[in-house]
Amino acid sequence: MKTPQNFKNHPILIKGFHGLLFLSILALLGGGVSYLLLAEEGHAYPATLSILTAWVFIVMMWYTRQFPLKAQDRAIRAEESLRHFVLTGKLLPTELRMGQIIALRFAPDEEFLPLIDRAIKEQLTQKEIKMAIKNWKPDYNRL
């Protein structure tokens, strides 16, 4: 059985991806810089190539996370729009920012509508919305 999700434990880090890949890239970058500093004149090409490769991996790692998150954001917007429509018969207010909508997905139905009104009126941040939720509705699907 999964640990009940709440504000404190909802961010997910995948050790094999976030940890191992980051440490591997850091080692490649560190080795390249070390080799560059110790290289004799005219022999810096392998070190430069190693540093460039590490940089490319960093950029790839960033986009490997960002592309799926954007797709998940769109799915969350659609899910929360549907939930709002089912509860009210109206479209989700356009004043809500994407971060607010993402945070509202953790609110159960009875807290959802009052939190939407409060988020719009008080311009609550994503963190403030999550902290205001009393009965956390878990989302185990977002990575």
N, C-alpha and C positions, 0 to 999 in steps of 0.2 A: 504494500500500500504506500502511496506517495505521501510525503510530508505535506500537511495542509499548507497551502500557499497564503502568504500575507504580504504586507508592505515591505517587511524587512528581508524576506527571502525570495521575492519574485524574480529578480534578475537572474538570468541563467548564464553560467560560464561553462563551456565545454572544455575540459582540461586538455584533451588531445588536440583541439583546434586552437583555442586561445593561449594555452600555456606552452605546449610542445612546439607549435609552429612559431610562436613569438620567440622562444628561447633559441630555436634553430636559426632564425633570421638574425637575431642578436649575435649569435656565435659567428655566423658568416660575416656580418658587418664588423665585429670586433677583430676577427682574424684578418680581414682585408685591411683595416686601419693599421693593425700591428705590423703586418707584412709591408705595408706602404712606408711606415716609419723606419723600418729596419732594412728596407731594400736598398741595394747599391744603386748608384746613379745609372739610369738607363734600363733598370729592371723593374719598373713600377707597373708595367702592364698587367700582370696577373692580379696584383693587389687592387688596381683600379677596376678591373673587370669584376672582382669579387665584391667590391663596394657597390658597383653599379647593379650587379645581380641582386644584392641584398635590398637595394632601393626598389628595384622592380618588384621583388617579392612583397615588400611592405605595401606598395601601391596595390598589388593584386590582392593581398590579404584584406585591405580596406574595402575594395570593391566587392570582394567575395562576400563580405558581410552586408554591404549597403544595398546591393541589388535585391537580395531576398527580403530584406527588411522593408524596402519600398513596396514590394508585392504584398507583404503581410499587412502593411499600412492600408493599402487599398482594400484588402479583404476585411480588415477591421472596420474601416469606414462604411463599407457596404453592410456588414453585420449590424453595426450600431445604428445605421440609418433604418434598416429593416425593423430592428427592435423598437426604435422610437416611433416608427410608423404604426407598428402593431399596438403599441401602448396608447398612442394619441390620435392616430389617423392623419397625422401631419408629417411633413418632411423634417429632417433634422435641421435645427437653426443654422443658418449660414455663418453666424457670428463665431461659431466654435472653430478653434484652430485644430489642426491635425493632432497635435500633442495632447490637447484636452480630450479629444475623441478617444485616443488610444488609452488614456488614463480611465476614462469613463467605462471602459469595457469590464473593469473589475467591480463595478457597482451592481448590486442586485437590482431587480426591477423596482422595488419599493424605494430605493435611494437614487435611482437613475434620473428621474425627471427633476426632483428638487436640486440635485447636484448640477444638472445642466443649467438650470436657472441661475444658480449661485455662481457657476463657472463663468457665465456670460456677464452677470452683473459685477462680480468682483474681479474679473479677469484672472481667475486662479491659474496657477501654473500646473503642469502635469504632476509634479510632486505634491502640491497642495491638494489637488483633487484626490490623489491616492491616499494621502494621510486623512482626508475627511471621510473616507469610506469606513463604515462601522462593521458591516458584514461582508467580508471580502469574497468575491466570486472569482475562483481561480481560473487562470488561462494557462494550461500546461502545454499548449501547442506552439506558442511563440518562442523562437530561439534567439 
